[in-house]
Amino acid sequence: MDPNTQLPAVGMIGGGQLARMTHQAAISLGQSLHVLAADESDSAAVVTPRTTVGDWSDAADVLAFAEGKTAVTFDHEHVPQEVLRALEDAGVRIEPGADALLYAQDKQAMRERLSKLDLPMPRWAPVSSVSDVEAFGYPCVLKAATGGYDGKGVWMVDNPTEAQEVLSSGVRLIAEERVPLLREVAVQIARTPSGETRVYPVVETVQRDGICVATIAPARIGEELEAEARRVAETVASELGVTGMLAIELFQTNDGLLINELAMRPHNSGHWTIEGAVTSQFEQHLRAVLDYPLGSADLTAPVVVMANILGGPDGGPRLDERIQKMAAEIPEARLHLYGKAIRPGRKIGHVTVSGADVDSARRSALRAAQWIREGR
Amino acid sequence: MDPNTQLPAVGMIGGGQLARMTHQAAISLGQSLHVLAADESDSAAVVTPRTTVGDWSDAADVLAFAEGKTAVTFDHEHVPQEVLRALEDAGVRIEPGADALLYAQDKQAMRERLSKLDLPMPRWAPVSSVSDVEAFGYPCVLKAATGGYDGKGVWMVDNPTEAQEVLSSGVRLIAEERVPLLREVAVQIARTPSGETRVYPVVETVQRDGICVATIAPARIGEELEAEARRVAETVASELGVTGMLAIELFQTNDGLLINELAMRPHNSGHWTIEGAVTSQFEQHLRAVLDYPLGSADLTAPVVVMANILGGPDGGPRLDERIQKMAAEIPEARLHLYGKAIRPGRKIGHVTVSGADVDSARRSALRAAQWIREGR
């Protein structure tokens, strides 16, 4: 609790764009987000005065940071379980807690837990040898149980040679069937420690090379699957004891929805909510973490398209000039830049376009992202 | 220009809530607002790391602050003309410039200038003696030519005794007729140094004791007056050479619209644009100051109501608890707190509700503001 403002002090571990956008939301709630950043040039560190530079994997750094905070939450899921336990043992309120976060950190633990809940998933098995993979069957997907993101830690394997190559890296692995996709979708849900939940409309996620290129809200999947996604979200959030935002990525197949991944924080597939929902996922995350009543998750427009901006090749016009070209051509685009140095393939921002028509909103959003990425 | 981000560095003089909300908008544009605050506990100073504490009336402080900024702009209109001229003489790009800002600082200069443009205004005259006021006629309004805001510097006078009392304060005054109001409205326009403009829909401003209680967008004034307000906004912005946001407060009378006040910055009557327009007045101000192409000023909902939150009487529940009560009852309310210590009558935040129906949106917004103000 901040004695001057009579308002809580929230600490976020990690100084990336999620912390940056959470700070924007915190300002509206009368607060200023406290950030534990790895570097003072981090995306969030450059926009909030309450930055501590430290190591999120070091219990001493994290405990020192947590001192005096009403609650501590996360911009990523890399904080080790032993550090999370040390925080809880010290009486720090962390949201989500270590028990829940485990399932966002460890895909094997997640698959085992969701299997017990009888939730729809691709067929899967833990594998530690070529014969395990052989027994599971080719073709399949091998996934690192921990540490993967944005397509990293995921391998398509078709034969023992490829399986051996992945196994030789020594990381703990699970195998999953390759499901015939109609579409990828995601659903966001917020849950408070008191158990209140709010589910956002399901969104389509357009993927390329394992990276989300764009999202389309609401997903064009029909009422039945929408209801099924919401049921899955409610079940996962309450059964796993998630607090804050939970994002569930799902595969849509001919047989319905299958759970792909979980993230327990604001997530790229929810960036559209800044303009596209009454309450953004960032404010909702703060409300949930603080056990405040949640805000409306209703759409603000018939269609909301978000396009990610990845760093493009070197050269071309300065970023400043690219923004101006984009702004001149697409006055309805809502730009969000993360203040990061541009490197090819790195997520440096996103753009959102709301409207009445999917094709036109998507065209504008992707065109706007292209202006920033390529300068043309 | 920031060498790391290839983006401009904007400085804002004044660390109030306008700078605070401009910082939120700057973050989305990839920047971090630089703020010259009077105190390190100022509303904006507590949420941006780029704060300089200094005196906005001191040319040396302001010149030092301006060093290295792409452009310098303002959270208030109190910076003296001699300081503005010193900035311009030093080659600092200030937006709006000293010539334009004069008309937001000096009501007499504003009235003289707008008279020459033949724009609709209440009858007015400069007055410096009781006989001047007598000649102008009772009842009338006396206004301090400089320094007034939120009802301060404005006196209703009905007779020579009252006029004498105001005159004895020694401030330079103008007299204005008291016009029979149907309604008060305001119009926001952004203008870039290149001359591009965007006008926002006209809003109704609900006033009590000279303070804006709420705004209703769009104003229910009919197409003809809407067009007239837009014409006035375009004329004032271009003829006075305004850059950045310009707010014009107008009286609606039986004979049409009359210009009341000008402000050359984001303004309370434009706070609704954060959720209610595609581009908020804060981002639009930054775009205009930087000579970026402007964003769409279209409404995002049929009706958008903003209610100011004033500090209420001492006692009652903690602010934190008030927020929770409000959030539980009105999940559609968008809260904006300014991080200011609560004092009776002080603007400490605002709340916005979008919807399809004026009465219901207004009821929700005013109820939400009451929760925060009174805790019940």
Interface residues (C-beta under 8 A of the other chain):
Chain A: M1 N4 T5 Q6 L7 P8 R20 M21 H23 Q24 I27 S28 L29 G30 Q31 S32 S41 A45 V46 V47 T48 P49 T51 E275 V278 T279 R287 Y292 P293 L294 G295 S296 D298 T300 A301 R318 L319 D320 I323 Q324 A327 A328 P331 E332 A333 R334 L335 H336 L337 Y338 G339 A341 G349 S354
Chain B: M1 N4 T5 Q6 L7 P8 R20 M21 H23 Q24 I27 S28 L29 G30 Q31 S32 S41 A45 V46 V47 T48 P49 T51 E275 V278 T279 R287 Y292 P293 L294 G295 S296 D298 T300 A301 R318 L319 D320 I323 Q324 A327 A328 P331 E332 A333 R334 L335 H336 L337 Y338 G339 A341 G349 S354
